[in-house]
Amino acid sequence: MRAKAEQGDAEAQYILGVRYAKGEGVEKDAAETVKWYRKAAEQGYASAQHTLAACYFSGYGVVKNQAEAVSWMRKAAEQGNAKAQCEIAGSYFSGNGVVKNQAEGIKWYHTAAAQGDDSAQFNLGVYYRKGEGVKKDVAVAVKWFRKAAEQGRVDAQMNLGSIYADGIGVVKNDLLAYQWYLLASANGHPLAAKREVPKLESKLTAEQRAEGQRLATEWQAAFEKKQKGKLGINSHK
């Protein structure tokens, strides 16, 4: 890998940077990590641009510099790196390294979400639910929370439960709320397990509880089957 990296192979340079970051086959070395990320990034390798940006954001192996971080993050985002698109969106919302601009942030969240980035999908759900940076639209929030939830994102499952339980912007549906709370609980969300599931169970009939449990079990089984299929495809590759 080092021989390929020293000959200018951008992918090898990036992988070598990852090895130094993780201490895989070499001693961990932040300076070497950044050195190889930079070499790959300067050749336009998007994943390296993204990770180099993260180094500048955190000050790992370099002097912390948010403006430099955003510069590299933008390069990766413009090449279609969904994680970078999501993170630059966050920068526009927080004003870290750029002038705060929620509309620009929403644009980048949409770009990343369309590529299936679950963090971007979840954040769009949050902002459409609150009406922050966009016109408030709970139906659109549900759409994005559902997309993130379907990737196993627990906080999205929790939010879907609360939306259906509240019935604000959607038709109140305790059965759907119960289903999503059960899923969030099963996947490790502490509030779902300790508070929301017991609260709804006290209101539902035995038949409704059984139906909600059936829906949650079937959903989880289908999700796990889908994930195993993805792993099988990746393993085959």
C-alpha positions in Angstrom: 0.0 0.0 0.0 2.8 2.4 0.9 4.6 1.7 -2.4 1.4 2.5 -4.4 0.8 5.6 -2.3 4.4 6.9 -2.8 3.9 6.4 -6.6 0.9 8.8 -6.4 -2.1 6.4 -6.2 -4.8 8.6 -4.5 -6.8 5.7 -3.2 -3.7 4.1 -1.7 -2.8 7.4 -0.1 -6.2 7.7 1.4 -6.2 4.1 2.7 -2.7 4.7 4.2 -4.0 7.7 6.0 -6.9 5.6 7.4 -4.4 3.0 8.6 -2.4 5.7 10.5 -5.5 7.1 12.0 -6.7 3.7 13.3 -3.2 2.2 14.0 -3.8 -0.7 11.7 -0.5 -2.3 10.8 1.3 0.9 11.9 1.5 3.0 15.0 -1.2 5.7 15.2 0.3 8.9 13.9 -1.9 12.0 13.4 0.7 13.8 11.4 1.2 10.9 9.0 -2.6 10.6 8.8 -3.0 14.2 7.7 0.0 13.9 5.3 -1.5 11.1 3.3 -5.1 12.4 3.4 -3.8 15.7 2.0 -1.9 14.0 -0.8 -5.0 12.2 -1.8 -7.2 15.2 -1.3 -5.0 17.4 -3.5 -5.6 14.9 -6.3 -9.4 15.3 -5.9 -10.1 12.1 -4.0 -13.4 13.0 -2.3 -13.2 10.7 0.7 -9.8 12.1 1.5 -11.1 15.7 1.2 -14.0 14.8 3.6 -11.7 13.2 6.2 -9.1 16.0 5.9 -11.9 18.5 6.5 -12.8 16.5 9.7 -9.2 16.8 10.8 -9.3 20.6 10.4 -12.7 20.7 12.3 -11.3 18.8 15.2 -7.7 19.9 15.2 -6.5 16.3 14.6 -2.9 16.4 13.3 -3.3 20.1 12.3 -4.1 23.4 13.8 -7.9 23.6 14.2 -9.3 25.8 11.3 -13.0 25.8 10.6 -12.6 27.9 7.4 -10.1 25.4 6.0 -12.3 22.5 7.1 -15.3 24.0 5.2 -13.1 24.6 2.1 -12.2 20.9 1.9 -15.7 19.8 2.9 -17.1 21.8 0.1 -14.7 20.2 -2.4 -15.9 16.7 -1.3 -19.6 17.8 -1.3 -19.4 19.2 -4.8 -18.0 15.8 -5.9 -21.1 14.1 -4.5 -19.8 12.8 -1.2 -23.1 12.6 0.8 -21.4 12.7 4.3 -19.6 15.9 3.3 -22.9 17.4 1.9 -24.6 16.7 5.2 -21.8 18.1 7.2 -21.5 21.3 5.2 -25.3 21.7 5.6 -24.7 21.6 9.4 -22.0 24.2 9.0 -24.5 26.5 7.3 -27.0 26.0 10.2 -24.4 26.6 12.9 -22.3 29.2 11.2 -19.1 27.2 11.7 -16.5 28.2 9.1 -19.2 30.0 6.9 -21.7 32.7 7.2 -24.9 31.2 8.7 -27.4 30.5 6.0 -30.2 28.1 6.8 -31.6 28.1 3.2 -28.2 27.0 1.9 -28.0 24.4 4.7 -31.4 23.0 3.7 -30.3 22.8 0.0 -27.3 20.7 1.0 -29.4 18.5 3.4 -31.7 17.8 0.5 -28.8 16.9 -1.8 -27.4 14.4 0.8 -30.8 13.1 1.7 -31.6 12.3 -1.9 -28.5 10.1 -1.9 -29.8 8.2 1.1 -27.8 9.8 3.9 -29.8 9.0 7.0 -28.4 12.0 9.0 -29.5 14.4 6.3 -32.9 12.7 6.1 -33.3 12.9 9.9 -32.2 16.6 10.0 -34.7 17.5 7.3 -37.4 15.8 9.4 -36.4 17.9 12.4 -36.4 21.2 10.4 -39.6 20.6 8.6 -41.3 19.6 11.9 -40.1 22.8 13.6 -40.3 25.1 10.5 -36.7 26.1 10.8 -35.1 27.1 7.6 -38.2 25.9 5.7 -41.9 26.3 5.9 -43.3 24.1 8.7 -44.7 20.9 7.1 -45.2 17.9 9.4 -46.3 15.7 6.5 -42.9 16.3 4.8 -41.2 15.8 8.2 -42.9 12.4 8.4 -41.6 11.5 4.9 -38.0 12.2 5.9 -38.2 10.7 9.3 -39.6 7.5 7.7 -36.8 7.3 5.2 -34.2 7.6 8.0 -36.2 5.2 10.2 -36.2 2.7 7.3 -32.4 2.7 7.5 -32.6 1.8 11.2 -32.1 5.3 12.6 -33.5 5.1 16.1 -34.0 8.8 16.8 -36.1 8.9 13.6 -38.2 6.0 14.8 -38.7 7.9 18.1 -39.8 11.0 16.3 -42.3 9.2 14.2 -43.8 7.8 17.4 -44.1 11.2 18.9 -45.7 12.7 15.8 -48.4 10.0 15.6 -48.9 10.2 19.4 -49.3 14.0 19.3 -51.4 14.1 16.2 -50.1 17.6 15.3 -49.9 18.0 11.5 -51.0 14.3 11.0 -54.0 12.2 12.0 -53.4 11.1 15.6 -52.8 7.3 15.5 -51.9 5.6 18.8 -51.3 2.3 17.1 -48.7 3.7 14.7 -47.2 5.6 17.6 -47.0 2.4 19.6 -45.3 0.6 16.6 -42.6 3.2 16.2 -42.0 3.5 19.9 -41.7 -0.3 20.2 -39.1 -0.2 17.4 -37.2 2.7 19.0 -37.3 0.8 22.3 -36.1 -2.4 20.8 -33.2 -0.6 19.1 -32.0 1.1 22.2 -33.7 4.4 22.7 -34.0 4.8 26.5 -37.0 7.2 26.6 -39.0 5.0 24.3 -38.5 2.0 26.7 -38.8 3.8 30.0 -41.5 6.3 29.2 -43.4 6.2 25.9 -44.1 2.5 25.5 -45.5 2.1 29.0 -47.5 5.3 28.6 -49.2 4.1 25.5 -49.7 0.6 26.8 -51.8 2.0 29.6 -54.2 3.5 27.0 -54.4 0.7 24.4 -56.6 -2.4 24.6 -55.0 -5.8 24.7 -55.9 -6.3 21.0 -54.3 -3.0 20.0 -51.2 -3.8 21.9 -51.0 -7.2 20.2 -51.5 -5.6 16.8 -48.8 -2.9 17.4 -46.4 -5.6 18.6 -47.1 -7.6 15.4 -46.5 -4.6 13.2 -43.3 -3.8 14.9 -42.0 -7.4 14.8 -42.8 -7.7 11.1 -41.2 -4.4 10.3 -38.0 -5.3 12.2 -37.8 -8.7 10.5 -38.2 -7.1 7.1 -35.5 -4.6 8.0 -33.1 -7.2 9.2 -33.6 -9.3 6.1 -32.9 -6.3 3.9 -29.7 -5.6 5.9 -28.5 -9.2 5.5 -29.2 -8.9 1.8 -27.0 -5.7 1.6 -24.2 -7.5 3.5 -24.4 -10.4 1.1 -24.1 -8.2 -1.9 -21.1 -6.3 -0.3 -19.4 -9.6 0.6 -19.9 -10.9 -2.9 -18.3 -7.7 -4.3 
